[in-house]
Amino acid sequence: MPKMKSNGSAKKRFFISASGVIKRKKAYHSHILTKKSAKRKRSLRQATVIAAVDVRSVKRLLEKA
């Protein structure tokens, strides 16, 4: 059997915190920033926890074994 591989795109998009929570970056912070308020842009800098519904599928993408 070949080795199992974790999903490459998922590795780039998600990261696991020290407490084991899966986090992601927020969208809409890459371009067209002039029309967005400073408060909104500050909020987009922070990472956020993924939805509980998606935890199982994301863990499956990230697992290697």
PDB file of N, CA, C, O and CB in Angstrom:
ATOM      1  N   MET A   1       0.843  -1.197   0.000  1.00  0.00           N
ATOM      2  CA  MET A   1       0.000   0.000   0.000  1.00  0.00           C
ATOM      3  C   MET A   1       0.880   1.249   0.000  1.00  0.00           C
ATOM      4  O   MET A   1       1.882   1.301   0.713  1.00  0.00           O
ATOM      5  CB  MET A   1      -0.954   0.004   1.227  1.00  0.00           C
ATOM      6  N   PRO A   2       0.510   2.258  -0.796  1.00  0.00           N
ATOM      7  CA  PRO A   2       1.258   3.510  -0.751  1.00  0.00           C
ATOM      8  C   PRO A   2       0.946   4.281   0.532  1.00  0.00           C
ATOM      9  O   PRO A   2      -0.039   4.012   1.220  1.00  0.00           O
ATOM     10  CB  PRO A   2       0.937   4.372  -1.983  1.00  0.00           C
ATOM     11  N   LYS A   3       1.810   5.239   0.827  1.00  0.00           N
ATOM     12  CA  LYS A   3       1.605   6.058   2.021  1.00  0.00           C
ATOM     13  C   LYS A   3       0.357   6.923   1.852  1.00  0.00           C
ATOM     14  O   LYS A   3       0.015   7.334   0.743  1.00  0.00           O
ATOM     15  CB  LYS A   3       2.847   6.943   2.299  1.00  0.00           C
ATOM     16  N   MET A   4      -0.314   7.190   2.969  1.00  0.00           N
ATOM     17  CA  MET A   4      -1.436   8.120   2.961  1.00  0.00           C
ATOM     18  C   MET A   4      -0.866   9.542   2.919  1.00  0.00           C
ATOM     19  O   MET A   4       0.152   9.830   3.548  1.00  0.00           O
ATOM     20  CB  MET A   4      -2.366   7.911   4.219  1.00  0.00           C
ATOM     21  N   LYS A   5      -1.520  10.404   2.186  1.00  0.00           N
ATOM     22  CA  LYS A   5      -1.061  11.792   2.108  1.00  0.00           C
ATOM     23  C   LYS A   5      -2.131  12.713   2.676  1.00  0.00           C
ATOM     24  O   LYS A   5      -3.328  12.509   2.471  1.00  0.00           O
ATOM     25  CB  LYS A   5      -0.723  12.185   0.646  1.00  0.00           C
ATOM     26  N   SER A   6      -1.671  13.730   3.393  1.00  0.00           N
ATOM     27  CA  SER A   6      -2.622  14.747   3.845  1.00  0.00           C
ATOM     28  C   SER A   6      -2.858  15.690   2.669  1.00  0.00           C
ATOM     29  O   SER A   6      -1.991  15.845   1.808  1.00  0.00           O
ATOM     30  CB  SER A   6      -2.089  15.529   5.121  1.00  0.00           C
ATOM     31  N   ASN A   7      -4.014  16.308   2.635  1.00  0.00           N
ATOM     32  CA  ASN A   7      -4.394  17.182   1.534  1.00  0.00           C
ATOM     33  C   ASN A   7      -3.550  18.461   1.555  1.00  0.00           C
ATOM     34  O   ASN A   7      -3.524  19.175   2.558  1.00  0.00           O
ATOM     35  CB  ASN A   7      -5.897  17.524   1.611  1.00  0.00           C
ATOM     36  N   GLY A   8      -2.868  18.743   0.455  1.00  0.00           N
ATOM     37  CA  GLY A   8      -1.940  19.878   0.384  1.00  0.00           C
ATOM     38  C   GLY A   8      -2.615  21.218   0.544  1.00  0.00           C
ATOM     39  O   GLY A   8      -2.094  22.100   1.227  1.00  0.00           O
ATOM     40  N   SER A   9      -3.778  21.386  -0.080  1.00  0.00           N
ATOM     41  CA  SER A   9      -4.470  22.674   0.024  1.00  0.00           C
ATOM     42  C   SER A   9      -5.002  22.891   1.439  1.00  0.00           C
ATOM     43  O   SER A   9      -5.041  24.022   1.924  1.00  0.00           O
ATOM     44  CB  SER A   9      -5.624  22.750  -0.994  1.00  0.00           C
ATOM     45  N   ALA A  10      -5.411  21.806   2.100  1.00  0.00           N
ATOM     46  CA  ALA A  10      -5.894  21.915   3.484  1.00  0.00           C
ATOM     47  C   ALA A  10      -4.751  22.277   4.429  1.00  0.00           C
ATOM     48  O   ALA A  10      -4.953  23.020   5.390  1.00  0.00           O
ATOM     49  CB  ALA A  10      -6.554  20.594   3.933  1.00  0.00           C
ATOM     50  N   LYS A  11      -3.555  21.756   4.164  1.00  0.00           N
ATOM     51  CA  LYS A  11      -2.391  22.082   5.000  1.00  0.00           C
ATOM     52  C   LYS A  11      -2.109  23.580   4.972  1.00  0.00           C
ATOM     53  O   LYS A  11      -1.700  24.159   5.979  1.00  0.00           O
ATOM     54  CB  LYS A  11      -1.148  21.301   4.527  1.00  0.00           C
ATOM     55  N   LYS A  12      -2.333  24.215   3.798  1.00  0.00           N
ATOM     56  CA  LYS A  12      -2.072  25.645   3.660  1.00  0.00           C
ATOM     57  C   LYS A  12      -3.174  26.494   4.284  1.00  0.00           C
ATOM     58  O   LYS A  12      -2.911  27.616   4.715  1.00  0.00           O
ATOM     59  CB  LYS A  12      -1.916  26.004   2.197  1.00  0.00           C
ATOM     60  N   ARG A  13      -4.392  25.985   4.340  1.00  0.00           N
ATOM     61  CA  ARG A  13      -5.529  26.788   4.772  1.00  0.00           C
ATOM     62  C   ARG A  13      -5.861  26.691   6.256  1.00  0.00           C
ATOM     63  O   ARG A  13      -6.379  27.645   6.836  1.00  0.00           O
ATOM     64  CB  ARG A  13      -6.715  26.398   3.996  1.00  0.00           C
ATOM     65  N   PHE A  14      -5.573  25.567   6.869  1.00  0.00           N
ATOM     66  CA  PHE A  14      -5.962  25.339   8.262  1.00  0.00           C
ATOM     67  C   PHE A  14      -4.742  25.073   9.125  1.00  0.00           C
ATOM     68  O   PHE A  14      -3.734  24.550   8.648  1.00  0.00           O
ATOM     69  CB  PHE A  14      -6.944  24.168   8.364  1.00  0.00           C
ATOM     70  N   PHE A  15      -4.837  25.438  10.407  1.00  0.00           N
ATOM     71  CA  PHE A  15      -3.778  25.093  11.349  1.00  0.00           C
ATOM     72  C   PHE A  15      -4.401  24.736  12.683  1.00  0.00           C
ATOM     73  O   PHE A  15      -5.458  25.245  13.055  1.00  0.00           O
ATOM     74  CB  PHE A  15      -2.768  26.256  11.508  1.00  0.00           C
ATOM     75  N   ILE A  16      -3.725  23.851  13.392  1.00  0.00           N
ATOM     76  CA  ILE A  16      -4.243  23.364  14.669  1.00  0.00           C
ATOM     77  C   ILE A  16      -3.549  24.121  15.791  1.00  0.00           C
ATOM     78  O   ILE A  16      -2.320  24.181  15.838  1.00  0.00           O
ATOM     79  CB  ILE A  16      -4.031  21.822  14.820  1.00  0.00           C
ATOM     80  N   SER A  17      -4.334  24.697  16.692  1.00  0.00           N
ATOM     81  CA  SER A  17      -3.784  25.453  17.810  1.00  0.00           C
ATOM     82  C   SER A  17      -3.226  24.493  18.860  1.00  0.00           C
ATOM     83  O   SER A  17      -3.389  23.278  18.754  1.00  0.00           O
ATOM     84  CB  SER A  17      -4.862  26.374  18.430  1.00  0.00           C
ATOM     85  N   ALA A  18      -2.575  25.048  19.861  1.00  0.00           N
ATOM     86  CA  ALA A  18      -1.971  24.236  20.926  1.00  0.00           C
ATOM     87  C   ALA A  18      -3.019  23.429  21.684  1.00  0.00           C
ATOM     88  O   ALA A  18      -2.738  22.336  22.174  1.00  0.00           O
ATOM     89  CB  ALA A  18      -1.202  25.127  21.901  1.00  0.00           C
ATOM     90  N   SER A  19      -4.232  23.978  21.776  1.00  0.00           N
ATOM     91  CA  SER A  19      -5.301  23.269  22.488  1.00  0.00           C
ATOM     92  C   SER A  19      -6.039  22.279  21.587  1.00  0.00           C
ATOM     93  O   SER A  19      -6.970  21.612  22.039  1.00  0.00           O
ATOM     94  CB  SER A  19      -6.291  24.268  23.067  1.00  0.00           C
ATOM     95  N   GLY A  20      -5.632  22.175  20.310  1.00  0.00           N
ATOM     96  CA  GLY A  20      -6.228  21.204  19.407  1.00  0.00           C
ATOM     97  C   GLY A  20      -7.394  21.718  18.597  1.00  0.00           C
ATOM     98  O   GLY A  20      -8.068  20.944  17.918  1.00  0.00           O
ATOM     99  N   VAL A  21      -7.644  23.029  18.659  1.00  0.00           N
ATOM    100  CA  VAL A  21      -8.744  23.632  17.899  1.00  0.00           C
ATOM    101  C   VAL A  21      -8.241  23.938  16.488  1.00  0.00           C
ATOM    102  O   VAL A  21      -7.122  24.423  16.320  1.00  0.00           O
ATOM    103  CB  VAL A  21      -9.280  24.937  18.604  1.00  0.00           C
ATOM    104  N   ILE A  22      -9.058  23.657  15.477  1.00  0.00           N
ATOM    105  CA  ILE A  22      -8.667  23.950  14.093  1.00  0.00           C
ATOM    106  C   ILE A  22      -9.083  25.370  13.763  1.00  0.00           C
ATOM    107  O   ILE A  22     -10.237  25.755  13.950  1.00  0.00           O
ATOM    108  CB  ILE A  22      -9.309  22.938  13.091  1.00  0.00           C
ATOM    109  N   LYS A  23      -8.116  26.150  13.266  1.00  0.00           N
ATOM    110  CA  LYS A  23      -8.370  27.554  12.965  1.00  0.00           C
ATOM    111  C   LYS A  23      -8.124  27.826  11.485  1.00  0.00           C
ATOM    112  O   LYS A  23      -7.462  27.050  10.795  1.00  0.00           O
ATOM    113  CB  LYS A  23      -7.485  28.467  13.835  1.00  0.00           C
ATOM    114  N   ARG A  24      -8.670  28.944  11.016  1.00  0.00           N
ATOM    115  CA  ARG A  24      -8.504  29.365   9.627  1.00  0.00           C
ATOM    116  C   ARG A  24      -8.392  30.878   9.574  1.00  0.00           C
ATOM    117  O   ARG A  24      -8.770  31.575  10.516  1.00  0.00           O
ATOM    118  CB  ARG A  24      -9.681  28.871   8.747  1.00  0.00           C
ATOM    119  N   LYS A  25      -7.865  31.378   8.457  1.00  0.00           N
ATOM    120  CA  LYS A  25      -7.828  32.822   8.262  1.00  0.00           C
ATOM    121  C   LYS A  25      -9.153  33.271   7.679  1.00  0.00           C
ATOM    122  O   LYS A  25      -9.867  32.479   7.063  1.00  0.00           O
ATOM    123  CB  LYS A  25      -6.650  33.237   7.343  1.00  0.00           C
ATOM    124  N   LYS A  26      -9.483  34.543   7.871  1.00  0.00           N
ATOM    125  CA  LYS A  26     -10.731  35.078   7.349  1.00  0.00           C
ATOM    126  C   LYS A  26     -10.556  35.519   5.902  1.00  0.00           C
ATOM    127  O   LYS A  26      -9.459  35.885   5.480  1.00  0.00           O
ATOM    128  CB  LYS A  26     -11.217  36.250   8.212  1.00  0.00           C
ATOM    129  N   ALA A  27     -11.638  35.480   5.156  1.00  0.00           N
ATOM    130  CA  ALA A  27     -11.628  35.880   3.750  1.00  0.00           C
ATOM    131  C   ALA A  27     -11.777  37.396   3.629  1.00  0.00           C
ATOM    132  O   ALA A  27     -12.001  38.086   4.623  1.00  0.00           O
ATOM    133  CB  ALA A  27     -12.755  35.166   2.972  1.00  0.00           C
ATOM    134  N   TYR A  28     -11.650  37.904   2.405  1.00  0.00           N
ATOM    135  CA  TYR A  28     -11.879  39.317   2.060  1.00  0.00           C
ATOM    136  C   TYR A  28     -10.833  40.272   2.628  1.00  0.00           C
ATOM    137  O   TYR A  28     -11.139  41.435   2.893  1.00  0.00           O
ATOM    138  CB  TYR A  28     -13.234  39.738   2.547  1.00  0.00           C
ATOM    139  N   HIS A  29      -9.615  39.799   2.816  1.00  0.00           N
ATOM    140  CA  HIS A  29      -8.574  40.704   3.315  1.00  0.00           C
ATOM    141  C   HIS A  29      -7.390  40.777   2.358  1.00  0.00           C
ATOM    142  O   HIS A  29      -6.293  41.169   2.756  1.00  0.00           O
ATOM    143  CB  HIS A  29      -8.097  40.254   4.695  1.00  0.00           C
ATOM    144  N   SER A  30      -7.606  40.403   1.097  1.00  0.00           N
ATOM    145  CA  SER A  30      -6.475  40.365   0.169  1.00  0.00           C
ATOM    146  C   SER A  30      -6.405  41.584  -0.754  1.00  0.00           C
ATOM    147  O   SER A  30      -5.308  42.033  -1.084  1.00  0.00           O
ATOM    148  CB  SER A  30      -6.549  39.115  -0.665  1.00  0.00           C
ATOM    149  N   HIS A  31      -7.540  42.124  -1.173  1.00  0.00           N
ATOM    150  CA  HIS A  31      -7.518  43.283  -2.071  1.00  0.00           C
ATOM    151  C   HIS A  31      -8.818  44.068  -1.930  1.00  0.00           C
ATOM    152  O   HIS A  31      -9.744  43.658  -1.229  1.00  0.00           O
ATOM    153  CB  HIS A  31      -7.309  42.838  -3.546  1.00  0.00           C
ATOM    154  N   ILE A  32      -8.860  45.212  -2.617  1.00  0.00           N
ATOM    155  CA  ILE A  32      -9.970  46.179  -2.520  1.00  0.00           C
ATOM    156  C   ILE A  32     -10.208  46.548  -1.051  1.00  0.00           C
ATOM    157  O   ILE A  32     -11.315  46.411  -0.531  1.00  0.00           O
ATOM    158  CB  ILE A  32     -11.278  45.592  -3.154  1.00  0.00           C
ATOM    159  N   LEU A  33      -9.143  47.016  -0.403  1.00  0.00           N
ATOM    160  CA  LEU A  33      -9.219  47.327   1.013  1.00  0.00           C
ATOM    161  C   LEU A  33      -9.606  48.782   1.281  1.00  0.00           C
ATOM    162  O   LEU A  33      -9.917  49.146   2.415  1.00  0.00           O
ATOM    163  CB  LEU A  33      -7.899  47.025   1.667  1.00  0.00           C
ATOM    164  N   THR A  34      -9.587  49.612   0.235  1.00  0.00           N
ATOM    165  CA  THR A  34      -9.843  51.044   0.451  1.00  0.00           C
ATOM    166  C   THR A  34     -11.277  51.315   0.899  1.00  0.00           C
ATOM    167  O   THR A  34     -11.515  52.222   1.698  1.00  0.00           O
ATOM    168  CB  THR A  34      -9.553  51.825  -0.823  1.00  0.00           C
ATOM    169  N   LYS A  35     -12.226  50.542   0.394  1.00  0.00           N
ATOM    170  CA  LYS A  35     -13.632  50.776   0.752  1.00  0.00           C
ATOM    171  C   LYS A  35     -14.042  50.102   2.055  1.00  0.00           C
ATOM    172  O   LYS A  35     -15.144  50.334   2.551  1.00  0.00           O
ATOM    173  CB  LYS A  35     -14.527  50.290  -0.356  1.00  0.00           C
ATOM    174  N   LYS A  36     -13.166  49.273   2.612  1.00  0.00           N
ATOM    175  CA  LYS A  36     -13.492  48.593   3.868  1.00  0.00           C
ATOM    176  C   LYS A  36     -13.038  49.452   5.044  1.00  0.00           C
ATOM    177  O   LYS A  36     -11.984  50.085   4.992  1.00  0.00           O
ATOM    178  CB  LYS A  36     -12.828  47.187   3.928  1.00  0.00           C
ATOM    179  N   SER A  37     -13.835  49.468   6.092  1.00  0.00           N
ATOM    180  CA  SER A  37     -13.513  50.297   7.250  1.00  0.00           C
ATOM    181  C   SER A  37     -12.324  49.710   8.010  1.00  0.00           C
ATOM    182  O   SER A  37     -12.031  48.519   7.906  1.00  0.00           O
ATOM    183  CB  SER A  37     -14.735  50.425   8.181  1.00  0.00           C
ATOM    184  N   ALA A  38     -11.654  50.555   8.765  1.00  0.00           N
ATOM    185  CA  ALA A  38     -10.495  50.126   9.548  1.00  0.00           C
ATOM    186  C   ALA A  38     -10.900  49.056  10.557  1.00  0.00           C
ATOM    187  O   ALA A  38     -10.152  48.108  10.795  1.00  0.00           O
ATOM    188  CB  ALA A  38      -9.855  51.327  10.271  1.00  0.00           C
ATOM    189  N   LYS A  39     -12.076  49.208  11.144  1.00  0.00           N
ATOM    190  CA  LYS A  39     -12.578  48.234  12.114  1.00  0.00           C
ATOM    191  C   LYS A  39     -12.748  46.863  11.458  1.00  0.00           C
ATOM    192  O   LYS A  39     -12.382  45.837  12.032  1.00  0.00           O
ATOM    193  CB  LYS A  39     -13.919  48.711  12.715  1.00  0.00           C
ATOM    194  N   ARG A  40     -13.306  46.864  10.252  1.00  0.00           N
ATOM    195  CA  ARG A  40     -13.522  45.604   9.529  1.00  0.00           C
ATOM    196  C   ARG A  40     -12.191  44.950   9.164  1.00  0.00           C
ATOM    197  O   ARG A  40     -12.044  43.734   9.291  1.00  0.00           O
ATOM    198  CB  ARG A  40     -14.355  45.850   8.256  1.00  0.00           C
ATOM    199  N   LYS A  41     -11.218  45.750   8.711  1.00  0.00           N
ATOM    200  CA  LYS A  41      -9.911  45.213   8.335  1.00  0.00           C
ATOM    201  C   LYS A  41      -9.167  44.651   9.544  1.00  0.00           C
ATOM    202  O   LYS A  41      -8.494  43.626   9.438  1.00  0.00           O
ATOM    203  CB  LYS A  41      -9.069  46.296   7.664  1.00  0.00           C
ATOM    204  N   ARG A  42      -9.287  45.316  10.685  1.00  0.00           N
ATOM    205  CA  ARG A  42      -8.680  44.808  11.919  1.00  0.00           C
ATOM    206  C   ARG A  42      -9.268  43.463  12.286  1.00  0.00           C
ATOM    207  O   ARG A  42      -8.546  42.550  12.688  1.00  0.00           O
ATOM    208  CB  ARG A  42      -8.877  45.798  13.072  1.00  0.00           C
ATOM    209  N   SER A  43     -10.575  43.338  12.147  1.00  0.00           N
ATOM    210  CA  SER A  43     -11.261  42.084  12.464  1.00  0.00           C
ATOM    211  C   SER A  43     -10.826  40.955  11.530  1.00  0.00           C
ATOM    212  O   SER A  43     -10.742  39.800  11.946  1.00  0.00           O
ATOM    213  CB  SER A  43     -12.776  42.274  12.380  1.00  0.00           C
ATOM    214  N   LEU A  44     -10.551  41.286  10.279  1.00  0.00           N
ATOM    215  CA  LEU A  44     -10.161  40.269   9.295  1.00  0.00           C
ATOM    216  C   LEU A  44      -8.746  39.742   9.526  1.00  0.00           C
ATOM    217  O   LEU A  44      -8.391  38.681   9.013  1.00  0.00           O
ATOM    218  CB  LEU A  44     -10.265  40.841   7.893  1.00  0.00           C
ATOM    219  N   ARG A  45      -7.933  40.474  10.296  1.00  0.00           N
ATOM    220  CA  ARG A  45      -6.568  40.015  10.588  1.00  0.00           C
ATOM    221  C   ARG A  45      -6.562  38.776  11.475  1.00  0.00           C
ATOM    222  O   ARG A  45      -5.705  37.907  11.318  1.00  0.00           O
ATOM    223  CB  ARG A  45      -5.769  41.128  11.259  1.00  0.00           C
ATOM    224  N   GLN A  46      -7.507  38.687  12.402  1.00  0.00           N
ATOM    225  CA  GLN A  46      -7.543  37.592  13.381  1.00  0.00           C
ATOM    226  C   GLN A  46      -7.977  36.298  12.714  1.00  0.00           C
ATOM    227  O   GLN A  46      -8.830  36.290  11.826  1.00  0.00           O
ATOM    228  CB  GLN A  46      -8.493  37.932  14.549  1.00  0.00           C
ATOM    229  N   ALA A  47      -7.378  35.213  13.159  1.00  0.00           N
ATOM    230  CA  ALA A  47      -7.832  33.893  12.718  1.00  0.00           C
ATOM    231  C   ALA A  47      -9.085  33.536  13.506  1.00  0.00           C
ATOM    232  O   ALA A  47      -9.325  34.075  14.586  1.00  0.00           O
ATOM    233  CB  ALA A  47      -6.715  32.806  12.912  1.00  0.00           C
ATOM    234  N   THR A  48      -9.870  32.635  12.964  1.00  0.00           N
ATOM    235  CA  THR A  48     -11.107  32.232  13.629  1.00  0.00           C
ATOM    236  C   THR A  48     -11.212  30.714  13.639  1.00  0.00           C
ATOM    237  O   THR A  48     -10.558  30.033  12.849  1.00  0.00           O
ATOM    238  CB  THR A  48     -12.339  32.857  12.932  1.00  0.00           C
ATOM    239  N   VAL A  49     -12.023  30.200  14.521  1.00  0.00           N
ATOM    240  CA  VAL A  49     -12.222  28.753  14.652  1.00  0.00           C
ATOM    241  C   VAL A  49     -13.182  28.290  13.559  1.00  0.00           C
ATOM    242  O   VAL A  49     -14.152  28.984  13.255  1.00  0.00           O
ATOM    243  CB  VAL A  49     -12.772  28.380  16.073  1.00  0.00           C
ATOM    244  N   ILE A  50     -12.922  27.129  12.970  1.00  0.00           N
ATOM    245  CA  ILE A  50     -13.832  26.626  11.945  1.00  0.00           C
ATOM    246  C   ILE A  50     -15.135  26.149  12.583  1.00  0.00           C
ATOM    247  O   ILE A  50     -15.182  25.852  13.777  1.00  0.00           O
ATOM    248  CB  ILE A  50     -13.173  25.481  11.147  1.00  0.00           C
ATOM    249  N   ALA A  51     -16.180  26.080  11.779  1.00  0.00           N
ATOM    250  CA  ALA A  51     -17.494  25.675  12.274  1.00  0.00           C
ATOM    251  C   ALA A  51     -17.452  24.230  12.761  1.00  0.00           C
ATOM    252  O   ALA A  51     -16.717  23.404  12.221  1.00  0.00           O
ATOM    253  CB  ALA A  51     -18.565  25.842  11.176  1.00  0.00           C
ATOM    254  N   ALA A  52     -18.236  23.939  13.772  1.00  0.00           N
ATOM    255  CA  ALA A  52     -18.277  22.602  14.366  1.00  0.00           C
ATOM    256  C   ALA A  52     -18.672  21.543  13.339  1.00  0.00           C
ATOM    257  O   ALA A  52     -18.223  20.399  13.415  1.00  0.00           O
ATOM    258  CB  ALA A  52     -19.253  22.577  15.541  1.00  0.00           C
ATOM    259  N   VAL A  53     -19.505  21.926  12.389  1.00  0.00           N
ATOM    260  CA  VAL A  53     -19.969  21.002  11.348  1.00  0.00           C
ATOM    261  C   VAL A  53     -18.802  20.528  10.471  1.00  0.00           C
ATOM    262  O   VAL A  53     -18.812  19.400   9.978  1.00  0.00           O
ATOM    263  CB  VAL A  53     -21.048  21.679  10.475  1.00  0.00           C
ATOM    264  N   ASP A  54     -17.797  21.392  10.278  1.00  0.00           N
ATOM    265  CA  ASP A  54     -16.701  21.106   9.361  1.00  0.00           C
ATOM    266  C   ASP A  54     -15.503  20.426  10.016  1.00  0.00           C
ATOM    267  O   ASP A  54     -14.581  20.007   9.316  1.00  0.00           O
ATOM    268  CB  ASP A  54     -16.254  22.369   8.719  1.00  0.00           C
ATOM    269  N   VAL A  55     -15.494  20.308  11.334  1.00  0.00           N
ATOM    270  CA  VAL A  55     -14.319  19.783  12.040  1.00  0.00           C
ATOM    271  C   VAL A  55     -13.951  18.385  11.547  1.00  0.00           C
ATOM    272  O   VAL A  55     -12.782  18.110  11.276  1.00  0.00           O
ATOM    273  CB  VAL A  55     -14.578  19.752  13.553  1.00  0.00           C
ATOM    274  N   ARG A  56     -14.926  17.517  11.431  1.00  0.00           N
ATOM    275  CA  ARG A  56     -14.662  16.128  11.054  1.00  0.00           C
ATOM    276  C   ARG A  56     -14.038  16.030   9.655  1.00  0.00           C
ATOM    277  O   ARG A  56     -13.074  15.291   9.455  1.00  0.00           O
ATOM    278  CB  ARG A  56     -15.959  15.314  11.107  1.00  0.00           C
ATOM    279  N   SER A  57     -14.586  16.769   8.699  1.00  0.00           N
ATOM    280  CA  SER A  57     -14.074  16.689   7.335  1.00  0.00           C
ATOM    281  C   SER A  57     -12.682  17.310   7.212  1.00  0.00           C
ATOM    282  O   SER A  57     -11.848  16.808   6.458  1.00  0.00           O
ATOM    283  CB  SER A  57     -15.035  17.378   6.376  1.00  0.00           C
ATOM    284  N   VAL A  58     -12.423  18.391   7.939  1.00  0.00           N
ATOM    285  CA  VAL A  58     -11.106  19.019   7.893  1.00  0.00           C
ATOM    286  C   VAL A  58     -10.060  18.128   8.548  1.00  0.00           C
ATOM    287  O   VAL A  58      -8.938  18.024   8.052  1.00  0.00           O
ATOM    288  CB  VAL A  58     -11.139  20.388   8.579  1.00  0.00           C
ATOM    289  N   LYS A  59     -10.419  17.476   9.667  1.00  0.00           N
ATOM    290  CA  LYS A  59      -9.490  16.559  10.313  1.00  0.00           C
ATOM    291  C   LYS A  59      -9.139  15.409   9.384  1.00  0.00           C
ATOM    292  O   LYS A  59      -7.999  14.942   9.363  1.00  0.00           O
ATOM    293  CB  LYS A  59     -10.081  16.025  11.618  1.00  0.00           C
ATOM    294  N   ARG A  60     -10.117  14.955   8.618  1.00  0.00           N
ATOM    295  CA  ARG A  60      -9.880  13.867   7.675  1.00  0.00           C
ATOM    296  C   ARG A  60      -8.904  14.304   6.575  1.00  0.00           C
ATOM    297  O   ARG A  60      -8.061  13.518   6.143  1.00  0.00           O
ATOM    298  CB  ARG A  60     -11.210  13.397   7.055  1.00  0.00           C
ATOM    299  N   LEU A  61      -9.020  15.558   6.125  1.00  0.00           N
ATOM    300  CA  LEU A  61      -8.100  16.067   5.116  1.00  0.00           C
ATOM    301  C   LEU A  61      -6.686  16.221   5.640  1.00  0.00           C
ATOM    302  O   LEU A  61      -5.722  16.052   4.894  1.00  0.00           O
ATOM    303  CB  LEU A  61      -8.589  17.386   4.597  1.00  0.00           C
ATOM    304  N   LEU A  62      -6.556  16.543   6.924  1.00  0.00           N
ATOM    305  CA  LEU A  62      -5.234  16.803   7.502  1.00  0.00           C
ATOM    306  C   LEU A  62      -4.531  15.544   8.019  1.00  0.00           C
ATOM    307  O   LEU A  62      -3.322  15.572   8.244  1.00  0.00           O
ATOM    308  CB  LEU A  62      -5.365  17.794   8.627  1.00  0.00           C
ATOM    309  N   GLU A  63      -5.251  14.459   8.208  1.00  0.00           N
ATOM    310  CA  GLU A  63      -4.615  13.272   8.786  1.00  0.00           C
ATOM    311  C   GLU A  63      -3.701  12.604   7.783  1.00  0.00           C
ATOM    312  O   GLU A  63      -3.950  12.621   6.578  1.00  0.00           O
ATOM    313  CB  GLU A  63      -5.666  12.278   9.272  1.00  0.00           C
ATOM    314  N   LYS A  64      -2.628  12.011   8.309  1.00  0.00           N
ATOM    315  CA  LYS A  64      -1.618  11.368   7.461  1.00  0.00           C
ATOM    316  C   LYS A  64      -1.675   9.861   7.543  1.00  0.00           C
ATOM    317  O   LYS A  64      -1.221   9.174   6.627  1.00  0.00           O
ATOM    318  CB  LYS A  64      -0.237  11.837   7.844  1.00  0.00           C
ATOM    319  N   ALA A  65      -2.229   9.327   8.631  1.00  0.00           N
ATOM    320  CA  ALA A  65      -2.189   7.880   8.812  1.00  0.00           C
ATOM    321  C   ALA A  65      -3.498   7.198   8.500  1.00  0.00           C
ATOM    322  O   ALA A  65      -3.600   5.977   8.611  1.00  0.00           O
ATOM    323  CB  ALA A  65      -1.793   7.557  10.203  1.00  0.00           C
TER     324      ALA A  65
END
